[in-house]
Amino acid sequence: MKTYLISDNVDTATGMRLAGVEGVVVHEKQELIDAIARAAKDKDIGIIFITELFTGKYPEVVGEAKENLKGKLILEIPDRHGSTRRADFITSYINEAIGVKL
């Protein structure tokens, strides 16, 4: 199983490539849609990393991909500037998912 990166900047793509993760740099909504579609067609790709900027700019595109792509895990990752999420993101996510406050 391969991983694939869809990034909004060259620096993140370069860093991931050094770690053995191939990918593409895109900037526009249609480019993002096309990149997700290409990755979805590749049966060897099991994990698709998407930088957080796209989740903020195009939540409907990323959300639809998460819901509809069977057999693919889509993970949002921070870019080289760091995460845009709150510091307690993981705790909040668990609280929402299981309904128990930690």
SVG drawing of the C-alpha trace seen along z (x, -y; Angstrom):
<svg xmlns="http://www.w3.org/2000/svg" viewBox="-22 -29 37 31">
<polyline fill="none" stroke="black" stroke-width="0.4" points="0.0,0.0 1.3,-3.4 0.7,-6.8 0.1,-10.0 0.3,-13.7 -1.9,-16.5 -0.2,-19.7 -0.7,-23.4 3.0,-24.1 6.3,-22.8 8.1,-22.7 5.7,-20.2 5.8,-18.1 9.6,-18.1 9.8,-17.1 7.3,-14.3 9.2,-13.1 12.3,-12.8 10.3,-10.5 9.3,-8.4 5.8,-9.9 5.0,-10.9 2.5,-13.6 1.4,-16.6 1.2,-20.4 -2.0,-22.1 -3.5,-25.5 -7.1,-25.7 -10.3,-23.9 -10.5,-22.1 -6.9,-21.0 -7.7,-19.5 -10.7,-17.7 -8.7,-16.3 -5.8,-15.2 -8.2,-13.4 -9.8,-11.7 -6.5,-10.5 -5.4,-9.2 -8.7,-7.4 -8.2,-5.6 -4.8,-4.2 -5.5,-0.9 -2.0,-0.9 -2.7,-4.1 -4.3,-3.4 -3.6,-6.6 -4.0,-10.1 -2.5,-13.0 -4.1,-16.4 -2.7,-19.6 -5.0,-21.4 -5.2,-24.5 -7.4,-22.6 -9.7,-21.4 -10.2,-25.1 -10.6,-26.4 -12.6,-23.6 -14.2,-21.6 -17.0,-20.3 -14.4,-18.7 -12.4,-17.0 -15.5,-16.0 -17.0,-14.4 -13.8,-12.5 -13.7,-11.2 -17.3,-10.0 -17.2,-8.5 -13.8,-7.0 -14.0,-3.4 -10.7,-1.7 -8.8,-5.0 -7.9,-6.7 -7.8,-10.5 -5.7,-12.3 -5.3,-16.0 -1.8,-17.0 -0.2,-20.4 2.1,-22.0 5.5,-23.5 3.9,-26.4 2.4,-24.1 -1.2,-23.1 -4.2,-25.5 -6.1,-23.4 -6.5,-24.1 -4.0,-22.6 -6.6,-20.2 -7.9,-19.0 -7.3,-15.3 -9.0,-15.4 -12.0,-17.3 -12.2,-14.9 -12.3,-11.9 -14.9,-13.6 -17.2,-14.2 -16.6,-10.7 -17.4,-8.7 -19.5,-11.2 -17.3,-11.1 -15.4,-14.0 -11.8,-13.2"/>
</svg>
